[in-house]
């Protein structure tokens, strides 16, 4: 399974959610229309240090060996530009996601 992370602006121990395992087919179907930027390693989005109470603002999909597809062709991380965590939560039916 691929993993979906909600990400805060900046860096630090608390800048990402714990991640949600989602089948690649569901991710392809739900996120196909969104633009993405590829990163070989986990991206830092904007500068500064993410605070404990800062909101999640971004969505990143991690693709591992065996999970590549036409939409996600390379192992690594894809920053889904224009997709907000609240929308991803609905599209991917993530019931246990933090409030976004």
trRosetta pair geometry for C-beta under 8 A, 3 or more apart (Angstrom, degrees):
i j d omega theta_ij theta_ji phi_ij phi_ji
1 21 4.2 68 107 -175 143 96
1 22 6.1 150 -176 63 109 24
1 23 5.6 -70 -119 -85 92 43
1 24 7.0 -168 -143 -31 45 73
1 67 7.2 48 161 -104 11 129
2 21 7.5 146 77 -150 34 55
2 22 5.9 -35 72 69 85 79
2 23 7.5 59 22 169 84 13
2 24 4.9 98 -16 -85 115 77
2 27 5.4 -43 62 -6 140 158
2 61 5.8 13 159 -176 128 99
2 62 6.4 169 -171 80 77 57
2 63 5.5 -23 -121 -99 111 60
2 64 7.1 178 -110 13 58 80
2 67 4.9 143 -70 -179 86 144
2 72 7.3 65 -106 78 149 169
3 19 4.4 7 180 -178 116 123
3 20 6.7 143 -157 65 65 37
3 21 5.8 -34 -98 -92 74 55
3 22 7.4 131 -114 20 24 78
3 61 7.3 152 82 -159 46 52
3 62 4.4 -6 61 53 98 110
3 64 7.8 51 2 -20 100 109
4 19 6.6 147 70 -156 39 67
4 20 4.8 -26 59 60 93 96
4 22 5.4 22 -10 6 115 128
4 27 7.0 -178 -64 -105 113 118
4 59 6.6 -16 -169 -166 99 98
4 60 7.5 152 -158 82 51 46
4 61 5.5 -22 -102 -103 70 72
4 62 7.8 -154 -72 18 25 75
4 88 6.6 -175 177 167 138 131
4 92 6.4 5 -1 180 171 177
4 94 7.2 -116 79 -73 136 143
5 16 4.8 -15 -177 -164 128 114
5 17 5.6 175 -157 52 67 85
5 19 4.9 -35 -83 -95 82 80
5 20 7.8 171 -76 15 37 74
5 59 7.3 151 80 -157 52 48
5 60 4.6 -15 61 64 103 96
5 61 7.7 -173 21 -80 74 25
5 62 6.8 55 -12 -19 110 104
6 16 7.0 144 77 -159 47 59
6 17 4.2 50 46 -10 90 127
6 56 3.8 19 154 -171 115 147
6 58 7.2 140 -164 76 52 49
6 59 6.3 -29 -105 -99 58 64
6 85 4.2 46 -127 -112 119 129
6 88 7.4 -180 -87 68 92 137
6 97 6.8 102 -27 -163 138 109
6 98 6.6 -136 60 51 150 102
6 100 6.1 -122 -146 -97 145 120
7 15 6.2 21 -159 150 76 83
7 16 5.1 -20 -103 -103 74 78
7 17 7.6 -99 -61 3 43 78
7 43 7.8 32 -162 79 170 90
7 45 5.8 97 125 20 129 129
7 56 6.4 100 52 -151 20 86
7 57 7.1 -58 91 58 65 66
7 58 4.2 -36 67 73 101 102
7 59 7.1 -179 16 -81 93 14
7 60 5.3 51 -25 -6 132 113
8 14 7.2 16 21 120 143 75
8 15 4.7 -121 55 -148 97 63
8 16 7.4 -133 14 -66 78 36
8 50 3.9 105 97 -137 130 131
8 51 7.8 -135 166 43 154 52
8 54 4.7 89 -155 106 136 118
8 55 6.9 150 -115 91 93 33
8 56 5.6 -81 -69 -103 70 48
8 57 6.3 79 -133 12 42 90
8 58 7.7 -163 -64 25 7 93
9 15 7.9 -103 82 -144 22 105
9 45 5.9 -94 -119 103 53 88
9 46 4.0 -22 -154 65 99 134
9 47 8.0 -7 167 50 95 27
9 48 6.5 28 130 60 100 114
9 50 6.4 155 77 -93 50 89
9 54 6.8 -109 44 169 84 140
9 57 5.9 14 -37 34 86 139
9 58 7.7 111 -67 -11 58 116
10 15 5.8 -138 90 -111 73 125
10 44 7.2 -26 175 -169 20 96
10 45 7.7 -38 -2 76 27 61
10 46 6.0 -42 -51 95 55 90
10 47 6.4 25 -107 142 72 23
10 48 4.0 -68 -101 86 121 76
10 49 5.2 142 168 -138 136 4
10 50 4.1 175 76 -49 111 70
10 54 7.5 19 33 107 125 174
11 15 5.7 -77 -152 -36 20 156
11 44 5.2 -17 -76 -131 95 122
11 48 7.5 171 20 92 74 38
11 49 6.0 -51 67 -112 72 57
11 50 6.6 -167 66 -3 17 92
12 15 5.0 120 57 -36 74 102
12 49 4.7 79 -51 -162 129 84
12 50 4.7 -148 45 45 118 83
14 50 5.7 -142 87 105 78 110
14 51 7.5 -29 82 140 128 18
14 52 5.6 7 110 -102 171 55
15 44 7.7 5 141 -128 161 75
15 50 3.8 141 -96 13 82 150
16 19 7.3 17 150 -54 115 84
16 42 7.5 -64 -52 -166 152 137
16 60 7.5 -55 -124 42 118 128
17 20 7.5 0 112 -25 129 89
17 56 6.4 5 -43 -99 107 144
17 97 7.2 -4 -157 -148 164 77
17 98 5.9 -159 -111 13 121 118
19 62 7.3 -21 -136 19 132 127
20 92 7.4 118 106 127 139 138
20 94 5.2 -10 -157 -128 170 125
20 96 7.6 161 -107 69 114 92
20 97 6.6 -40 -55 -84 145 93
22 26 5.4 -109 171 78 100 122
22 27 5.4 112 110 -56 120 100
22 92 5.6 -42 -119 -166 152 123
22 94 7.6 -64 -75 -79 121 101
23 26 4.8 88 69 5 88 104
23 27 7.2 -162 96 -5 46 86
24 27 5.5 -56 -148 39 38 112
24 28 6.1 44 154 -24 70 103
24 63 7.6 69 -111 -123 116 93
24 67 4.8 173 -69 -161 136 86
24 69 5.7 164 162 -35 125 129
24 72 7.2 -120 -151 46 110 132
25 28 5.7 -49 -146 33 30 113
25 29 6.4 27 157 -16 63 108
26 29 5.9 -57 -148 39 30 110
26 30 6.0 15 161 -9 67 115
26 92 6.5 96 141 -139 114 78
27 30 6.2 -64 -138 45 26 101
27 31 5.6 -19 179 19 67 120
27 61 6.1 117 -164 -135 141 141
27 72 7.5 5 114 -17 126 139
27 92 7.0 14 -95 -110 65 116
28 31 7.1 -76 -124 52 12 83
28 32 5.9 42 171 -68 57 97
28 69 5.5 -79 -84 121 130 164
28 70 7.7 73 -138 52 128 84
28 71 5.0 152 -129 27 87 140
28 72 7.4 -116 -85 3 86 100
29 32 6.5 -29 -146 -20 15 115
30 88 8.0 98 137 -142 128 62
30 91 4.2 128 -172 157 117 105
30 92 5.4 156 104 -76 171 68
31 34 5.1 -52 -171 28 77 118
31 36 7.9 64 152 -62 117 122
31 61 7.2 175 77 -47 172 147
31 71 7.5 136 91 154 90 146
31 80 6.1 -74 -158 -122 128 138
31 83 6.8 -9 -132 -88 101 160
31 88 7.6 18 -87 -119 111 91
31 91 7.0 110 -65 130 70 144
31 92 7.9 6 -43 -65 103 105
32 71 5.8 -98 -114 -105 74 147
34 80 5.0 29 129 -166 141 100
34 81 7.1 169 171 62 95 56
34 82 5.8 -166 -147 74 94 105
34 83 4.9 2 -134 -48 154 118
35 80 7.6 129 81 -163 49 52
35 81 4.7 -34 89 61 103 108
35 82 6.0 75 38 15 98 123
36 61 7.7 -42 -132 33 135 115
36 72 7.9 -48 110 -95 169 80
36 78 4.4 0 -176 -178 130 109
36 79 6.5 148 -159 73 68 47
36 80 5.4 -30 -100 -102 87 53
36 81 6.6 180 -99 9 27 83
37 43 7.7 67 98 -78 110 159
37 78 7.0 150 69 -157 38 59
37 79 4.6 -14 56 56 95 104
37 81 6.1 68 -13 -35 100 113
38 74 6.3 46 -149 61 141 125
38 76 5.9 64 -170 94 92 135
38 77 7.3 131 -161 79 50 52
38 78 5.8 -26 -98 -100 59 74
39 42 6.9 52 111 -163 133 7
39 43 4.3 -178 -32 -61 169 98
39 76 6.0 -169 88 162 46 115
39 77 4.5 -26 68 72 97 103
39 78 7.5 -180 22 -81 76 27
39 79 6.6 57 -9 -20 116 101
40 76 4.9 -77 -123 -123 34 130
40 77 7.5 5 85 24 8 87
41 76 7.3 -69 -47 -147 26 92
41 77 6.8 7 141 6 15 125
42 60 7.1 75 -144 151 78 159
42 62 7.7 -25 -89 -90 86 113
42 77 5.4 123 -101 -59 43 163
43 60 6.5 -169 38 -110 104 137
43 77 5.9 -160 -13 111 88 136
43 79 5.3 -33 36 -57 157 123
44 47 7.8 51 143 -98 117 46
45 57 7.7 -148 109 81 137 107
45 58 5.1 47 53 -9 173 166
45 79 6.7 144 -81 -132 120 138
50 54 5.1 -127 -165 53 75 145
51 54 4.3 116 55 -29 81 102
55 100 6.8 101 -178 -160 98 49
56 85 4.6 45 113 -31 117 160
56 98 6.4 117 -9 84 136 116
56 100 4.9 -64 72 -121 108 89
57 84 7.0 -55 -167 -134 48 84
57 85 7.2 -99 -113 -8 5 107
58 79 6.5 -22 176 -154 125 96
58 80 7.6 154 -178 58 75 73
58 83 8.0 75 -158 80 51 74
58 84 7.8 -63 -95 -121 27 47
58 85 7.4 30 62 -45 16 91
59 79 7.7 128 84 -159 52 51
59 80 4.4 -25 86 49 104 119
59 83 4.7 -55 36 104 133 110
59 84 7.2 128 -23 179 108 7
59 85 5.9 159 -69 -82 93 59
59 88 4.6 139 -103 -51 148 155
60 77 5.5 -2 -179 -173 114 106
60 78 6.7 155 -159 77 62 44
60 79 5.4 -28 -102 -97 85 59
60 80 7.0 -165 -89 4 30 82
61 72 6.8 -95 112 -102 131 142
61 77 7.1 154 79 -157 45 54
61 78 4.6 -14 58 58 96 101
61 80 6.4 68 -11 -40 102 110
62 76 7.6 -107 -143 138 62 26
62 77 5.4 -24 -100 -100 69 76
62 78 8.0 -173 -76 20 25 72
63 67 4.9 -156 -158 97 76 113
63 68 6.0 85 166 -86 131 59
63 72 4.6 174 -76 155 151 130
63 74 7.2 112 82 93 135 42
63 75 5.6 -139 107 -127 90 42
63 76 6.3 6 55 48 94 43
63 77 7.6 -175 19 -82 74 27
63 78 6.8 44 -12 -10 110 109
64 67 5.2 66 56 14 62 125
64 75 6.1 36 -145 -139 25 102
65 68 8.0 -25 -140 -17 30 97
65 75 5.9 -3 -66 -95 55 137
67 72 7.2 -23 128 99 87 131
67 75 7.7 98 56 -105 91 77
68 72 5.9 -138 -141 107 54 80
68 73 5.6 45 -171 -159 111 28
68 74 6.5 55 -119 -57 122 10
68 75 6.5 -72 -64 -56 108 65
69 72 5.1 50 44 46 87 80
69 73 7.1 -91 78 -77 37 48
70 73 6.7 5 -150 -74 22 92
72 78 6.0 -105 -119 -27 102 149
80 83 4.0 -20 127 36 117 130
80 88 7.3 117 75 -84 152 126
83 87 5.9 -129 -161 82 71 122
83 88 5.6 77 160 -60 113 101
84 87 4.9 87 60 11 80 104
84 88 7.0 -150 94 -6 38 90
84 100 6.6 151 154 143 89 127
85 88 5.5 -57 -141 40 34 111
85 89 6.1 43 157 -29 68 103
85 97 7.0 -177 175 166 103 134
85 98 7.9 -19 163 75 145 81
85 100 3.2 -149 95 -134 117 153
86 89 5.6 -48 -150 28 29 118
86 90 6.9 25 153 -13 60 104
86 100 4.3 -156 -53 83 71 111
87 90 5.8 -57 -155 38 34 108
87 91 6.1 27 154 -15 69 112
88 91 5.7 -57 -136 44 32 108
88 92 5.6 3 172 6 69 117
88 94 7.1 13 126 10 81 131
88 97 8.0 166 98 -127 92 166
88 100 7.9 49 46 11 95 174
89 92 6.8 -67 -131 51 15 91
89 94 4.8 -92 -137 57 63 103
89 97 4.5 -133 -114 58 110 154
89 100 6.2 -179 -22 13 132 131
90 93 7.5 16 -176 -73 27 44
94 97 4.1 61 121 -36 118 118
97 100 6.9 -20 140 -28 118 110
